[in-house]
Amino acid sequence: MLTKQEVEHIAKLARIEFNDTELEAMRKDLSSIIGYVEKLKEIDIEGIEPATHSIDLKSVFRKDKGTDAEISQSLIDLAPDKEKRHIKSKPVF
Amino acid sequence: MDITELSIKEIKKGFAAKDFSAKDVTEGFLSKIEKEDKKIQAFLDVFGPEAIEKAKKIDEALAQRKELPLLAGIPCALKDNMLVKGHPVTAASKVLQNYIAPYNATVTEKLEKEMAIILGKLNLDEFANGASGEYSGFYPTKNPAALDYVPGGSSSGPAASVAARMCAFSLGSDTGGSIRQPSSFCGVVGLKPTYGAVSRYGLIAMASSLDQIGPIAKTVEDAEIVFGIIKDKDVMDSTSCDPKKTIKETDPKKLRIGIVSQAMGEGIDEEVKIAFKQAIEKLGKENIEVREVSLPYMEYSLACYYIIMTAEVASNLARYDGIKYGKRTDQAKDLIDSYFKTRKEFLGKEVKRRIMLGTYCLSAGYYDAFYARAQKVKTIIINDFKNAFKKVDLLMLPTSPILPFKFGEKMADPLSMYMADLLTVPANIAGLPAMSIPCKKINGLPFGIQFMAPAFLEKKIFSFGKFFETLW
């Protein structure tokens, strides 16, 4: 079982706020799922290369040339708070 | 004649013979939506007037006897995690409720170039995280075959809308079974193509190394036609590729079918086992070569999947912080508090659970034990399939280990919901194409069998699938 402190630490890393009831439910769920995925420890992985993608992919290169997608203004318009061409947020401190 | 029952080729023939116009067809489907969707709730958004305008243009072109593209005038709908410029796209999450797509997904571009008529956007489990449709941030879609049963997920809307004949075909996305499992639950055909066969540009990312867009349709032939249109290499998706692997038209009766011994054991419902055995017997009567193959590591796919997938979900969904787009909390005192509260308020329960699990698997001290190990197991599973395909052309297994279940049945225990993915995740881990095809119903509930092929050999599945669906 995960401890309450461990779940709080993960929640902090994930930037999600939980109340105590939610934290306890999360602790129970995560512990049971982690218990299941630990099944992978049964497999001998000595000398096996990790797979990032399932098919053989070649790196794709192109010239580093900008194109105008003509959507920059509509992207800024989607921000919840803005001023002219700047996105506003709450103060850092 | 009910227009909504026709296949793509039949609709095209009807246009040519002037049996009906494109407007008739579009209106036929729209009135079906009007009538049926109040109870099924497959759609999140319907583009009614826009669709009729497009249909009228196609009728004008038809009147001038212009050569039109393959999908011209065919009404379809998209899972609401694919972008259609100028329309809302939410991934069924409250955090994106006010988001308007600023550009088109590549699949949208391809459908528009084909003059297909997009009728609207379809419901899903939030950010495609779920196996029942119950985790939509808005409302759950019902199973058209039995309204108190779930339609499966995460492509709940795409499968239910085709099953209820509210569109001729739909596009879903499949990360661990999200096209095939709801197709099985709703009694329609669903294809997860080879990883990379279809561009993911403009698909809201869930787990990037596993996500793939594919068609859901009434018949294998329709799914094949749509796949032919949407597949391609795309400069906007560096993982997309078109290996142009060509194989000769194969006689379906000469294909060797492999039955996976591990897919008949623990965790599979008795009713599913019986139905699956009946399907094998049917193939035997048709003199199809069916042999048992062993994939000793397949059973580890699910554990492997729930590490890799959640790790990628945690990374991909980090962007929903309320700064650049989407909803932002008005309760925060400073920047970091605004991240915590925005994500608390606007992300759903299952999404939070997966972000938490993925964050744990990637956190300091656990990375090697979980994520790095899962990637190595992935290599072992890929090799397992490579070996199996030395002996057979296609693998056949039940799409889902369980039949459709009732609403609420699996909400209390997330692990039991995850088990629903048992037989679909191996195709995503190994990147292989797999298609679910409906068989005979069990106790009135749809049931599908899936066929898997080596990478980029979808053609073998189509060839055998067209034969297989005639057996029912």
Interface residues (C-beta under 8 A of the other chain):
Chain A: V7 H9 I10 A11 L13 A14 R15 I16 E17 F18 M26 D29 L30 S32 I33 I34 Y36 V37 E38 K39 L40 K41 E42 I43 I45 I48 E49 P50 A51 T52 H53 S54 I55 L57 S59 V60 R62 A69 I71 S74 L75 L78 A79 P80 D81 I87 S89 K90 P91 V92 F93
Chain B: Y99 I100 P102 Y103 T194 Y195 G196 S209 V235 S238 T239 C241 Y297 Y300 A303 C304 Y306 I307 A314 A318 D321 G322 I323 K324 Y325 G326 K327 R328 A332 K333 D334 L335 I336 D337 S338 Y339 F340 K341 R343 K344 L347 K352 R353 I355 M356 L357 T359 Y360 S363 F370 A372 R373 A374 Q375 K376 V377 K378 T379 I380 I382 P414 L415 Y418 N428 I429 A430 G431 L432 A455
